Amino acid sequence: MLEVPSGAGPVRTVRISSPDRVLWPATDRGAAITKADLAAYLIAVGEPLLRGLADRPVTLQRFPTGIEGEEFYSKNPPRGVPDHARSVTVTYPSGRRHPQLVIDEVATAVWAVQMNTLTFHPWPVRTGDSDRPDELRIDLDPQPGRSFVDVVEVAVGLREVLEEVGLRPFVKTTGNRGLHVFAEVAPRSEFLEVRHAVIGLARELERRMPSLVTTAWWKEERGAKVFVDYNQACRDRTLAAAWSPRPLPGAPVSTPVTWQELTEIDPTALTVHTVPARLAATRDPWASLHGTNTDRAPGLEAALALWEADLERGLGELSFPPDYPKMPGEPMRVQPSRARH
């Protein structure tokens, strides 16, 4: 049994079975990480972790036997949810609705570890309105032939574009080769509008950095560039939470960093082993992502103006994820090379 502090609330007792089960095998970056180690890590980063999870629907990425075994995503809350936890009903692209877990306490996150959760994927919405995002999230995905240095260059360019449309960007490592850029937005726009705002921003970035940036959905058209994954703004698409471990060798963590240190950071050095000490020595770079007054959060009007300007130029809708219903104005869902054939 593990005693888990819950901030101003009571201390919770969470049972961790098989605490010695290895979730991440040892690598040259550190010793093996067990279930008990992961629970201890979540307690160590609990406060900033909750800033990205609390009051949001969360999908759990679970590995019953560790990263080398079976993987699945839990959208419905798993059986045995503790009494102190809650859920919220969300709507999926198909129109189907069902509840998802909400993680308001560190003890709930630790209980999710008991259920073999390694990575937490929160929605960009609050439970009070699960149809209108309060975060704009952009995933920068380097294609083969591009390095982390290239992604940093693109992120710095994206920062400029976001600031020009009145947004305040924050950046974190993905735990892999890319970067995630987030910004708080007023929860006034539905998912499709947010997606269009991201497409407008991505196309503007592509115009400014044509040799580095692509918005091409099909991999065969991306080349050796950094793909701005606009479809991560779709309903039911989520990114790993800030401070969340990733199921990759070495147990990397999706770690918030400052813009000033971005050019010097080694993302492979940010792991379950090293991040708690880093956090203890410095403040959370994302502590001010959400201001104290959501009514003052910036809207997406200027970003959507980029989308509208592109429509005037004859640039229309882009491809949706393959599991989406056919959307108005969407291009054919067929690989360009097959379409030509």
C-alpha positions as CSV (number, residue, x, y, z in Angstrom):
1,M,0.0,0.0,0.0
2,L,1.2,3.5,-0.9
3,E,0.4,6.7,1.0
4,V,-0.3,9.4,-1.5
5,P,-0.6,13.1,-0.5
6,S,-3.4,15.0,-2.3
7,G,-2.5,18.7,-1.7
8,A,-5.0,20.3,0.5
9,G,-7.1,17.1,0.6
10,P,-6.7,13.9,2.6
11,V,-3.8,11.5,2.2
12,R,-5.0,8.6,0.0
13,T,-4.0,4.9,0.4
14,V,-3.4,3.3,-3.0
15,R,-2.6,-0.4,-3.5
16,I,0.2,-1.2,-5.9
17,S,0.3,-4.8,-6.8
18,S,3.4,-6.4,-8.4
19,P,5.5,-3.3,-7.5
20,D,8.6,-4.9,-8.8
21,R,7.3,-5.5,-12.3
22,V,9.7,-3.9,-14.8
23,L,7.9,-1.4,-17.0
24,W,11.0,0.0,-18.7
25,P,14.1,-2.3,-19.1
26,A,17.5,-0.9,-18.2
27,T,19.4,1.0,-20.9
28,D,22.6,2.9,-21.1
29,R,20.5,5.9,-19.8
30,G,19.5,4.3,-16.6
31,A,18.4,1.4,-14.5
32,A,15.2,-0.5,-15.1
33,I,12.0,1.2,-13.9
34,T,9.4,-0.7,-12.0
35,K,5.8,-0.1,-11.3
36,A,6.7,1.2,-7.8
37,D,9.3,3.5,-9.4
38,L,6.7,5.0,-11.7
39,A,4.3,5.6,-8.8
40,A,7.1,7.4,-6.9
41,Y,7.9,9.5,-10.0
42,L,4.2,10.6,-10.3
43,I,4.2,11.7,-6.7
44,A,7.4,13.6,-7.2
45,V,6.0,15.6,-10.2
46,G,2.4,15.5,-8.9
47,E,1.6,19.2,-8.7
48,P,2.7,20.3,-12.2
49,L,1.4,17.0,-13.6
50,L,-2.1,17.9,-12.3
51,R,-1.9,21.3,-13.9
52,G,-2.2,19.5,-17.2
53,L,-4.6,16.7,-16.2
54,A,-7.1,18.1,-13.6
55,D,-10.6,18.9,-14.8
56,R,-10.0,17.3,-18.2
57,P,-11.1,14.0,-19.7
58,V,-8.1,11.7,-19.9
59,T,-7.3,8.7,-22.0
60,L,-5.0,6.1,-20.4
61,Q,-2.2,4.4,-22.5
62,R,-1.7,1.1,-20.7
63,F,0.9,-1.7,-20.9
64,P,0.1,-4.7,-18.7
65,T,3.6,-6.1,-19.0
66,G,5.7,-3.1,-19.7
67,I,6.7,-1.3,-22.9
68,E,7.8,-4.4,-24.7
69,G,4.4,-6.0,-24.3
70,E,0.8,-5.4,-25.3
71,E,-0.4,-1.8,-25.5
72,F,-4.0,-0.4,-25.5
73,Y,-5.8,2.8,-24.8
74,S,-8.5,3.1,-22.2
75,K,-11.1,5.7,-23.1
76,N,-13.8,4.3,-20.8
77,P,-12.7,4.5,-17.1
78,P,-11.3,1.1,-16.1
79,R,-13.1,-1.1,-13.6
80,G,-12.5,-0.3,-10.0
81,V,-12.2,3.5,-10.3
82,P,-11.7,4.8,-6.7
83,D,-14.6,6.6,-5.0
84,H,-12.8,9.9,-5.0
85,A,-12.4,10.0,-8.8
86,R,-14.9,11.2,-11.2
87,S,-15.7,11.0,-14.9
88,V,-17.2,13.2,-17.6
89,T,-19.2,12.3,-20.7
90,V,-17.6,13.3,-24.0
91,T,-18.7,13.1,-27.7
92,Y,-16.5,11.3,-30.3
93,P,-16.3,12.1,-34.0
94,S,-18.8,9.3,-34.7
95,G,-21.4,11.0,-32.5
96,R,-21.0,8.3,-29.9
97,R,-20.9,9.4,-26.3
98,H,-19.4,7.8,-23.2
99,P,-17.6,8.8,-20.0
100,Q,-13.9,9.3,-19.6
101,L,-11.8,9.4,-16.4
102,V,-10.9,12.8,-14.8
103,I,-7.7,12.9,-12.8
104,D,-8.0,15.6,-10.2
105,E,-5.7,14.1,-7.6
106,V,-2.2,12.5,-7.7
107,A,-3.8,9.5,-6.0
108,T,-5.9,8.9,-9.1
109,A,-2.8,9.1,-11.3
110,V,-1.1,6.6,-9.0
111,W,-4.2,4.3,-9.1
112,A,-3.9,4.5,-12.9
113,V,-0.3,3.2,-12.6
114,Q,-1.8,0.2,-10.6
115,M,-3.9,-0.3,-13.8
116,N,-0.6,-0.3,-15.8
117,T,-0.9,3.2,-17.2
118,L,2.4,4.6,-18.5
119,T,1.2,7.7,-20.4
120,F,-1.6,10.1,-19.8
121,H,-3.4,11.8,-22.7
122,P,-5.7,14.7,-21.6
123,W,-8.2,16.3,-23.9
124,P,-7.7,20.1,-24.6
125,V,-11.1,20.8,-22.9
126,R,-12.4,21.3,-19.4
127,T,-15.2,19.2,-17.9
128,G,-17.6,22.1,-17.9
129,D,-17.6,22.3,-21.7
130,S,-16.1,19.3,-23.4
131,D,-16.9,20.7,-26.9
132,R,-14.8,23.9,-26.8
133,P,-11.0,23.6,-26.2
134,D,-9.2,26.0,-23.9
135,E,-5.8,24.9,-25.3
136,L,-4.4,25.2,-28.8
137,R,-1.9,22.3,-29.3
138,I,0.5,21.9,-32.2
139,D,2.7,18.8,-32.8
140,L,5.9,19.3,-34.7
141,D,6.9,15.9,-36.1
142,P,10.3,15.7,-37.8
143,Q,10.4,13.4,-40.9
144,P,13.3,11.1,-41.7
145,G,16.3,13.3,-42.5
146,R,15.5,16.1,-40.0
147,S,17.1,16.4,-36.6
148,F,16.0,17.8,-33.3
149,V,17.9,21.0,-34.1
150,D,15.7,21.4,-37.1
151,V,12.6,21.0,-35.0
152,V,13.8,23.7,-32.6
153,E,14.3,26.1,-35.5
154,V,10.7,25.4,-36.6
155,A,9.4,25.8,-33.1
156,V,11.1,29.2,-32.8
157,G,9.4,30.3,-36.1
158,L,6.1,29.0,-34.9
159,R,6.5,31.0,-31.7
160,E,6.8,34.2,-33.8
161,V,3.6,33.3,-35.7
162,L,1.6,32.6,-32.6
163,E,2.7,35.8,-30.9
164,E,1.7,37.8,-34.0
165,V,-1.9,36.5,-33.6
166,G,-2.0,37.4,-29.9
167,L,-1.2,34.0,-28.4
168,R,1.3,33.1,-25.7
169,P,3.1,29.9,-26.7
170,F,4.7,27.3,-24.4
171,V,6.9,24.4,-25.5
172,K,7.7,20.9,-24.3
173,T,9.6,17.9,-25.6
174,T,7.5,15.1,-26.8
175,G,9.6,12.4,-25.2
176,N,10.7,11.4,-28.7
177,R,12.2,13.4,-31.6
178,G,9.6,16.3,-31.8
179,L,8.2,19.2,-29.9
180,H,4.8,20.2,-28.7
181,V,3.7,23.9,-28.6
182,F,0.7,24.9,-26.5
183,A,-1.2,28.1,-26.0
184,E,-4.1,29.0,-23.8
185,V,-7.2,30.1,-25.7
186,A,-10.7,31.3,-24.7
187,P,-13.0,28.3,-24.8
188,R,-15.3,29.9,-27.3
189,S,-14.5,27.9,-30.5
190,E,-15.5,24.3,-31.3
191,F,-13.0,21.7,-32.4
192,L,-13.4,22.3,-36.1
193,E,-12.7,26.0,-35.7
194,V,-9.6,25.3,-33.6
195,R,-8.4,22.9,-36.3
196,H,-8.9,25.5,-39.0
197,A,-7.0,28.0,-36.9
198,V,-4.1,25.5,-36.6
199,I,-4.2,25.0,-40.4
200,G,-4.0,28.7,-40.9
201,L,-1.0,29.0,-38.6
202,A,0.7,26.0,-40.1
203,R,0.3,27.3,-43.7
204,E,1.7,30.6,-42.6
205,L,4.7,28.9,-41.0
206,E,5.1,26.8,-44.2
207,R,5.2,30.0,-46.3
208,R,7.9,31.4,-44.1
209,M,10.0,28.3,-43.8
210,P,9.3,26.4,-47.1
211,S,12.5,24.3,-47.0
212,L,11.8,23.1,-43.4
213,V,8.1,22.9,-42.9
214,T,5.3,20.9,-44.5
215,T,1.5,20.5,-44.0
216,A,1.3,17.6,-46.3
217,W,-0.9,14.9,-44.8
218,W,0.4,12.0,-46.9
219,K,3.9,10.9,-45.9
220,E,5.0,10.4,-49.5
221,E,4.6,14.2,-50.1
222,R,6.3,15.4,-46.9
223,G,9.9,14.9,-47.9
224,A,12.7,15.6,-45.4
225,K,10.8,18.3,-43.5
226,V,9.1,18.9,-40.2
227,F,5.4,18.1,-40.4
228,V,3.0,20.4,-38.6
229,D,0.3,17.8,-37.5
230,Y,-2.8,19.9,-37.7
231,N,-5.0,16.8,-37.2
232,Q,-3.9,16.7,-33.5
233,A,-6.4,19.6,-33.1
234,C,-9.3,17.3,-34.0
235,R,-11.9,16.1,-31.5
236,D,-10.7,12.9,-29.7
237,R,-7.0,13.6,-30.7
238,T,-4.7,14.0,-27.7
239,L,-1.0,14.6,-26.9
240,A,0.9,13.2,-24.0
241,A,0.5,15.3,-20.9
242,A,3.3,17.6,-19.7
243,W,5.5,15.6,-17.3
244,S,4.0,12.3,-18.6
245,P,6.5,9.4,-19.3
246,R,6.5,7.9,-22.7
247,P,6.6,4.2,-23.6
248,L,10.0,4.3,-25.2
249,P,13.4,2.9,-24.2
250,G,15.0,4.9,-21.4
251,A,11.7,6.2,-20.0
252,P,11.8,9.7,-21.6
253,V,9.4,12.3,-20.3
254,S,7.4,14.9,-22.2
255,T,9.0,17.8,-20.4
256,P,8.2,21.5,-20.4
257,V,11.2,23.7,-21.1
258,T,11.7,27.4,-21.4
259,W,12.2,29.0,-24.8
260,Q,15.6,30.3,-23.6
261,E,16.9,26.8,-22.9
262,L,15.3,25.1,-25.9
263,T,18.4,25.4,-28.1
264,E,20.6,23.7,-25.5
265,I,18.3,20.9,-24.2
266,D,19.0,17.3,-24.9
267,P,15.5,15.6,-24.9
268,T,17.0,12.1,-24.4
269,A,18.4,13.2,-21.0
270,L,14.9,14.1,-19.7
271,T,13.7,10.8,-18.2
272,V,11.8,9.4,-15.2
273,H,15.3,9.1,-13.6
274,T,16.3,12.8,-14.1
275,V,13.2,14.9,-14.3
276,P,12.3,15.0,-10.6
277,A,15.6,16.5,-9.7
278,R,15.4,19.0,-12.5
279,L,11.9,20.0,-11.4
280,A,13.1,20.4,-7.8
281,A,15.9,22.7,-8.9
282,T,13.8,24.9,-11.1
283,R,10.2,26.2,-11.3
284,D,7.7,24.6,-13.7
285,P,8.1,26.4,-17.0
286,W,4.4,25.9,-17.7
287,A,3.1,27.1,-14.3
288,S,1.6,30.2,-16.0
289,L,0.2,28.5,-19.1
290,H,-3.3,29.2,-17.9
291,G,-3.9,32.6,-16.3
292,T,-6.0,33.2,-13.3
293,N,-8.8,34.7,-15.3
294,T,-10.0,32.6,-18.2
295,D,-12.3,35.4,-19.4
296,R,-9.1,37.2,-20.4
297,A,-7.7,34.3,-22.5
298,P,-7.1,35.3,-26.1
299,G,-9.4,34.2,-28.8
300,L,-8.7,32.6,-32.2
301,E,-10.0,35.4,-34.4
302,A,-6.6,36.4,-35.7
303,A,-5.5,32.8,-36.3
304,L,-8.8,32.1,-38.1
305,A,-8.2,35.2,-40.3
306,L,-5.2,33.3,-41.7
307,W,-7.4,30.4,-42.5
308,E,-10.0,32.7,-44.2
309,A,-7.2,34.4,-46.2
310,D,-6.1,31.1,-47.5
311,L,-9.6,30.2,-48.5
312,E,-9.5,33.4,-50.6
313,R,-6.3,32.2,-52.2
314,G,-8.0,29.0,-53.2
315,L,-6.5,26.8,-50.4
316,G,-9.3,24.7,-48.9
317,E,-9.9,21.9,-46.4
318,L,-7.2,19.4,-45.6
319,S,-7.4,15.6,-45.0
320,F,-9.0,14.4,-41.8
321,P,-7.8,11.3,-39.8
322,P,-9.0,8.1,-41.5
323,D,-11.4,7.1,-38.7
324,Y,-13.4,10.3,-39.2
325,P,-16.6,10.4,-41.2
326,K,-16.2,12.1,-44.6
327,M,-16.1,15.8,-43.8
328,P,-17.4,18.7,-46.0
329,G,-14.8,20.0,-48.5
330,E,-12.3,17.3,-47.6
331,P,-9.9,16.0,-50.4
332,M,-10.1,12.4,-51.6
333,R,-8.9,9.9,-49.0
334,V,-6.5,8.2,-51.3
335,Q,-2.7,8.3,-51.5
336,P,-1.7,10.8,-54.2
337,S,0.4,8.1,-56.0
338,R,-2.6,5.8,-56.0
339,A,-4.9,8.5,-57.2
340,R,-2.6,9.2,-60.2
341,H,-2.4,5.5,-61.0
